[in-house]
Amino acid sequence: MTKWEYVTVPLLVHATKQILDTWGEDGWELVQVVPGPNNPEQLVAYLKREKGAQA
């Protein structure tokens, strides 16, 4: 059975690609992007990777 670890990451609108590319290089896969809880204009990314798969 595959085990996953998860992380939430705030996304800055002017650097979204750079932020996601950086996390992707470490093996994280984007699952979903949602509005932030306190400010709908602030985006939060949910990412996952297989547990123990650190780059």
N, C-alpha and C positions, 0 to 999 in steps of 0.2 A: 504494500500500500504506500503510495506517495504521500509524503508529509510536506507541507508548505509553510513558509514563513511569510509574513505580510508587513508592509510598511505604508504609512500615509505621508505624502510629501506635498507641501504647499507649492503651487505653481505661480510663478511670476509671469504675467502676460507677455512681457518683452523678452523673456528667456525660456519659454516653454520647451522648445525643441532642444536647447542645450541641456536643460535640466533632465529631460527624459532620456536623451542620449547618454548622459553621464550615468544615470541609474541603470540603463540598459547594458552598458559596458560591464557593469558589475553583476549581470545575470538577472536583473529584475525585469519582469514582464508587466506592462500596463494592463490593469483589469478594468478600471473605470475612472472617470473624472467627474466630480460633483461640485456644486457650489459649496463654499465654506459655510460653517454653521453660524458665524456671526456677521458675515458679509457675503451676500450672494455673488458679488463681483470678484471675490477671491476664490480661486479654484483649488481643489484638493485632489491629488492623484492617489489612487490606491494601486499598489504594485504587489506582485508576489514572485517568489522563486522557490525552487525546490530546496527544502531544508538541507543544509550542509553543502550547498552548491556555490559557495563564495568563490569569486573569481580570483 
